Amino acid sequence: MDTSKPTIELIKAQILPDFNYIRNDITELTSGMPLYHSILTGIALGDAKLHTAFKRANVSAEVGQKAVDELCDIGIISVAKANSHFTSWKDRDIVENKLVFKSPFLRFWFAFVSPIFKGIRDGNYSEIEERFANRESEFIQLPFRELSHEFLKLEFKESDPIKQISSAWNDSTEIDIYAKTKSGKVIVGTTKYTNQKLKKSTLTQLKESAKELGIEADIFVIISKSGFSKELKSLKGEDLKLYTPKSFKKLIV
């Protein structure tokens, strides 16, 4: 696979020609149930919270929860529980859990292929091209965050190993990186997959989000696809770490 080519070109060459075969396999996995497909698309395109997925699928909480339980039993998704790893933020907050695809490919399929399958089936790729162009950055944000987690584990391995790392959220705020090191330091960070350089305002927003979640950070981390402004670079130090995808070379063995 030539990864220097645009992602949509690889999708058109490597995935869509085999649409019928892949669809048959996925239909066997899901029993072809429209309810399952609607909820999975809701998860793939939303913030992964239960109520968002149910709203997108236009189903009641009771019906949706039953379907989610069944999809978890099948092994398509799992539940990411808020506060499952960390206890330093507000205990009084009742935070909604999130739903996570176990297979990144299935997340892609239900975001971009399943909702518009008729055109793809007939060999018309114009709609998926438009859909992917409009949502690519938003969709890639999640794997970019996950790669950032793995990179930080390696980055801090020698100096102060990270013992726990995840994202953190409540009903109104979310941060991409919330980690604790062996020495007890707390790392809070954000990851941005955008084509714009990040400014000092990104750091300000990150600090405000941490405060909202009741987290006291020792180190702030910002990981940007497109780099940083001179003003933000000037603040780099022991308590502020800045990284770009070039740093991800550590992940390549």
Stockholm file with secondary structure:
# STOCKHOLM 1.0

chainA/1-253         MDTSKPTIELIKAQILPDFNYIRNDITELTSGMPLYHSILTGIALGDAKLHTAFKRANVSAEVGQKAVDELCDIGIISVAKANSHFTSWKDRDIVENKLVFKSPFLRFWFAFVSPIFKGIRDGNYSEIEERFANRESEFIQLPFRELSHEFLKLEFKESDPIKQISSAWNDSTEIDIYAKTKSGKVIVGTTKYTNQKLKKSTLTQLKESAKELGIEADIFVIISKSGFSKELKSLKGEDLKLYTPKSFKKLIV
#=GR chainA/1-253 SS CCTTSCHHHHHHHHTGGGHHHHHHHHHHHHTTCHHHHHHHHHHHHSCSBHHHHHHHHTCCHHHHHHHHHHHHHHTSEEEECTTSSCCSSCTTCCCCCEEEESCHHHHHIIIIIGGGHHHHHTTCCHHHHHHHHHHHHHHHHHHHHHHHHHHHHHHTTTTSCEEEEEEEECSSCEEEEEEEETTCCEEEEEEECSSSCBCHHHHHHHHHHHHHTTCCCSEEEEEESSCBCHHHHTTCBTTEEEECGGGGGGGCC
#=GC SS_cons         CCTTSCHHHHHHHHTGGGHHHHHHHHHHHHTTCHHHHHHHHHHHHSCSBHHHHHHHHTCCHHHHHHHHHHHHHHTSEEEECTTSSCCSSCTTCCCCCEEEESCHHHHHIIIIIGGGHHHHHTTCCHHHHHHHHHHHHHHHHHHHHHHHHHHHHHHTTTTSCEEEEEEEECSSCEEEEEEEETTCCEEEEEEECSSSCBCHHHHHHHHHHHHHTTCCCSEEEEEESSCBCHHHHTTCBTTEEEECGGGGGGGCC
//
